[in-house]
Amino acid sequence: MQQVTIGSKYQIVLPKEVRKKLKAIRPGNKVHVYPIDEETLEVKVSKQNWSDENYGALKKYWKGIDPIAEVEKMRDEWDK
């Protein structure tokens, strides 16, 4: 468990160890904060939309391939 300090604007900084474990969190991500009782908070990372979540997922398969040329090649095949 890590201890953090709440700043004057009620902000906290996630410790490096926590950020490493939460691979789904990046700067700009949204989180949901739920009060459990007077001393406990639950923080959950918001799910991104499908396109943001999967952006770049197939990048390794397209390495070295010009996507525009590939699409033009597919269009030429369809026209035959």
PyMOL commands that set and color helices and strands:
alter all, ss='L'
color gray80, all
select helices_A, chain A and resi 16-21+50-54+59-62+67-79
alter helices_A, ss='H'
color red, helices_A
select strands_A, chain A and resi 31-37+40-45
alter strands_A, ss='S'
color yellow, strands_A
deselect
rebuild
show_as cartoon
